[in-house]
Amino acid sequence: MAKIGNALSDSLVKQNNVYIQSMVNNDIQKIYDNKKYAEPGRLLRSGFKVWSQNDEDGIIQEIFNRIDTKNKYFVEIGVGDGLENNTLFLLVKGWKGLWVEGSRKNFNFIEKKFNTLINQGILKKDNAFINIDNINQVLMRNSVPEEIDLLSIDIDGNDYHIFKALKATSPRLVVIEYNAKFPPPVLWVMSYNPGHIWDASDYFGASLKSFERLFAARGYSLVGCSLTGANAFFVRNDLVGDKFCPPFTAENHYEPPRYWLTQGFVAGRMANFGDFESL
């Protein structure tokens, strides 16, 4: 009887999960149907997930369809265990790059799971808890090029301060987490704390308007945000042209916190990675 009961319980859980995902997918489609997202240059309808948390893989792909690539080199700071981030999909498309991760547990997992790519020199890795004093040193000791195609920063806290301190490389595209709790024109930045560990609360990062101003001062334009209100996308001004949707302001591109929509971005079964062939 216990086995029958467990099987019935598992079946109900699966049915409930399917129902929830269907509801979330409907919510996503309703947002996409908004005429705003059909405007020339908008990015959101290009979004999809392979190994990103939400729709970032598709948005990144679309941005590079528009601005092209120079060296297909990335740096991602805060990659978790490597199975859900903004650059794993790029690795299977022939890119190279550096992963920086502060957790020793995650770093050990990366060394084993991605051993082949590491040994081939395709993927570099560095176990470092990034702060404003070591960001440039970490990049230089890993021989990061002076210009790279993509920089992704997701460290749940000092992201604003880390980019402000960046000097070692000039990314063509920057993907950075923003705090969607604060809509424009609110200016809010978490005070710098080199020992900060995210506690899963809403105390992290900076508002989108704060990032817009910081990046504008560094020569970048805000070209879009992810549908869930998690990540913002900044393209270097010399590459923008007429390829995106002006004005490049937080007011135009802000997406509110829709974190529940994460359940609607799926890519098959549970994430994993192994040796593969590109035929």
N, C-alpha and C positions, 0 to 999 in steps of 0.2 A: 504493500500500500504506500510505503514511503517513497518508493521509486516513481509510482504513478503520480503521487502528489507533487514530487519535485519536477517531473516532466510537465505537468499541468502548469505549475508555477512559472517554469522557464518559458513555456509557450505564451502565457499571458504577458510576461515581461517583454518578449520579442514583439508581440502584437502592439503593446503600448508604445514601444520604441518606434515602431514603424508609423504609428499614428502621429506621434510627436514630430517625427521627421517630416511627415507629409504636411502637417500644419505649418512647420517652419518654412518648408519649401514654398508653400503658398504665400507666406509673409514676404519671402524674398522676391517672388515673382511680382507681387503687388508693388513693391518698391521699384523694381526694374521698370514697371509699366508707367511710372511717373514720367511725364514728358520731359522733365528736367534732364533725365539721364539719356535722352536721345539727342541732346544738343551736340553740335560738332565739337570734337575734341575731348568729350567726357570719356572716362576710363572704366567706370564701374561695370558696364555690361560685358567687359572683356574678362572679368574676374573668374577664376576657377581654382580649385585646390588639387594639387598632386601630393606635395608634402608640407605645404604651408599650413598655418593654423586655420586660415579662412580662404579668402579669394586672392591672396597676394601673388601666388604663382602666375595666375593669368594676367594680373595687372602689370607685373614686372615684365612678362613676355611682351605685352602690348606696347609698353613704353619703349623697349628696345627695338620693336618693329618700327617705331617712329624715329628714334634717334640713332639707331644702329649701334654697333659695339666697336670698341677700339682694340682691346686686348683680351676680352672675356675673362677678366680677373675680378674676383670679389673678395671682400672682407666681411665677415659676419661676427658681431660681438654679442654673445649671449645666444648660443645655439642649442641649449638643453642637451639631450642625449644624441642629437643629430637627426632624429627621425621626424621632427616637426620644426621646420624653420624655413627661411626664405631663400635658401641657396642650394639645398640638396637637389632640387629639380634641375638647377643649372649644371650641376656636376654631371648628370647623365646626358646633358646636351653639349658636352665638350668644353665646359669652363674649367678654370683652375682657381684656387683661392686659399684663404686662411680662415679657419674657425678659431675663435677665442672663447673659452668657457671657463668660468670661475669654479664650478663645482668639481671636486676631484672625482666623485662618483661618476658623474656624467662624462668626464674626460677619460676615465678608464674604459667606460663603455665605448666611447668613440674610437679609442685606440684599437679595440678588438673588432668592433663591427665594421669599421672602415679601413681595416688594415691594408687591403689591396690598394686602394686609392692613395693611402699615405705612402706605402712603399714605392709606388710608381711616381711619386712626386707631384701628383695631381692635387692632393689635398695636404695642406700644412695645418698643424694644430698647435695651440698654445694654451696651457692651463694657467690663466691669470685672472685675477679679480681686478677689472679695469677701473682706474680712477684718473683724475686730471693730471696726475704726476707721472703715470706710466703709459698712457695711451700711445704717445708718439714713440716711446722706447720700444714697446711691444711690436709695433708695426715695423720699425726699422730693423730690429733684430731678426725679423722674419723676411727681410728683403722685399717688403711690399713695394710695388712700383709707385713712382711719384704721381702717376695718374692711373686710376682704376675705373672700371665700369660701374661697379656697385659697392656701396657700403650699407650694411644693415646693422642697426643698433637696437637691441631689445634687452635692457638690463633692469627693467622695472624700478627705475629710481632716478639715477643721475644722468639719464640719457642726454638732456639738454646741456649739461655742463661738460660732458664728454665730447660732444660735437663742437662746442665752443672752444675747447682746448686743442682740437685736432689741427695739426700742421703737417704731418708726415706724408699725407697723400691728398690728392684732389679727386674725389669721386665724381663721376658724371651723373649718377643717380644715387640718392640717399633715401633709404626706407627707415623710418624711425617711429617708435611707438609714441603716441600722444595721449593725454588724459582728457577723454571726451566728456568727462563730468562738467568741464568748464567750456561752455559755448562761446563763440566770438560775440562781442569784442573783449571778453575777459582775459586779462593778463595774469597768469599764475604760474610760478615755477617753484618746485620743491627746493628748499634750501639744500645746498650741497652738503652731503654727508658721506664721506668715503667708506664708512662702515655700514651703510644702509643695506638692509635685507628686506625685500618686499614681504609684507605680512598678509597678502591677498586682499588688502583693503583698497580704498580709493585714494590713498596717499602715495602718489608716485608721479614722476615725470613732470610734464608741463602742459599747459593749454595749447591748443593749436595756434591761437593768435600769437602766443609767445614764440612758438617755433617759427611762425611765418616771419616775424620781425628778425629773429636771429639769423635765419637762412637768407633773408633778403640782404642783410648786412654782409653776408659771406658770398653773395652772388648767385643765389639759387631762387627758383620759383616753385611755389606750391602748385602741383598739377593735379592732385587728387588725394582721396583717402579711401581706405577699405570700407566695405559696406557695414561692417560691425562697429566702426568707429575705433579701431585698434591702431592702425598704422597710417602714416602720412607719407606721401611721395614727393620728393623735391628733385627737380632737374636743374642742372647748371644752366645759367642764363644763356650762354653761348650756343646751347643746343635746343632751346625751346622753340624759337621761330613761331610759325603758325600751326604747330603740331598739337597744341593742347587748348583747353577752354579758358580763356581769360574772363574776368580778372583773376589773377593768381593770388587770391586772398583767402583767409580763413572763412570769411563770410560766404564766399562762393563755393568752397570745396569742403566745408565742415560736414562730417557725418556724425550723428549722435551715438551714444553708447547703446548698441544693439547686440550686446555680447551673447544673448541667447541664440542668435542666428548662427553661431558656430555649429550648432547641431545640424544645420542644413547643408554645410559644406563637407561633403564626404568624398572619398576617393577609393572606393572599393572596400576591401577588408582592412584589418588592423595593420598599421604601418610597420614595414620591415625593410631590410635592405640586404643585398648580397651581390656577389660577382655577376656581371652582365656583359653582353656583347652588343655593340652597335653595328648593325648589319647594313 
